[in-house]
Amino acid sequence: MENKIISQKCKSEKVKKRGLRQTQNRGKIQRYFCYNCKSSFVEETPFYRMRNTPQKITLCMDLFYRGISTRKVQELTTVYSIL
């Protein structure tokens, strides 16, 4: 199954890759350019605008849903410098 990139403004599929964007937590992210509306955009992921890495977020959620308290999860991530 191929993931189609569509423009966020005009919902067009006429897009092309146009460089990379450097972010602090997610690293380099592909930028795209739409031929119809002439705008550039970045594909949004479920972890868009999160302040931690996706690995750290999913690890903390996994620990919480296994029954570990939020205080203990915080302690584990800070004391052992996980990720």
C-alpha positions in Angstrom: 0.0 0.0 0.0 1.5 3.3 -1.1 1.1 6.4 1.1 0.0 9.3 -1.2 1.1 12.7 -0.3 -1.6 15.3 -0.8 -1.6 19.1 -0.4 -3.1 20.3 2.9 -4.6 23.4 1.3 -6.1 22.2 -2.0 -6.1 18.4 -1.5 -4.2 17.9 -4.8 -1.9 15.0 -5.5 0.3 17.1 -7.8 3.2 17.5 -5.4 7.0 17.1 -5.5 9.7 16.8 -3.0 11.5 20.1 -2.2 14.3 19.8 0.3 14.5 18.9 3.9 13.5 20.6 7.2 15.7 20.2 10.3 13.8 19.8 13.6 15.1 19.5 17.1 13.4 16.2 18.1 12.3 14.5 14.9 15.5 15.2 12.8 15.3 15.9 9.1 11.8 15.9 7.6 10.9 16.0 3.9 9.3 19.1 2.6 6.9 19.1 -0.4 5.7 21.6 -2.9 2.2 21.7 -4.5 1.9 22.7 -8.2 -1.8 23.7 -7.9 -1.8 26.1 -5.0 2.0 26.9 -5.1 2.5 26.2 -1.4 5.1 24.2 0.4 4.3 21.9 3.3 5.5 19.1 5.6 3.5 15.9 6.0 2.1 15.8 9.4 2.6 12.6 11.5 0.7 11.6 14.7 3.7 12.9 16.7 3.5 16.4 15.1 4.4 19.2 17.6 5.4 16.8 20.3 8.4 17.9 22.5 9.9 14.4 22.9 10.9 11.7 20.4 8.2 9.2 19.3 10.2 6.4 20.9 10.1 8.1 24.3 6.4 8.9 24.0 5.4 5.3 23.1 7.7 3.9 25.8 6.1 6.1 28.5 2.6 5.2 27.3 3.4 1.5 27.3 4.7 1.7 30.9 1.7 3.6 32.0 -0.8 1.1 30.5 1.1 -1.8 32.1 0.1 -0.3 35.5 3.1 1.8 36.4 2.2 5.2 37.9 3.0 8.4 36.1 5.4 9.4 38.9 7.3 6.1 38.5 7.4 6.5 34.7 8.8 10.0 35.1 11.4 8.7 37.6 12.4 5.9 35.3 13.0 8.2 32.3 14.9 10.9 34.3 17.1 8.7 36.5 18.1 6.2 33.8 18.1 8.8 31.0 16.2 6.6 28.7 16.4 7.6 25.0 
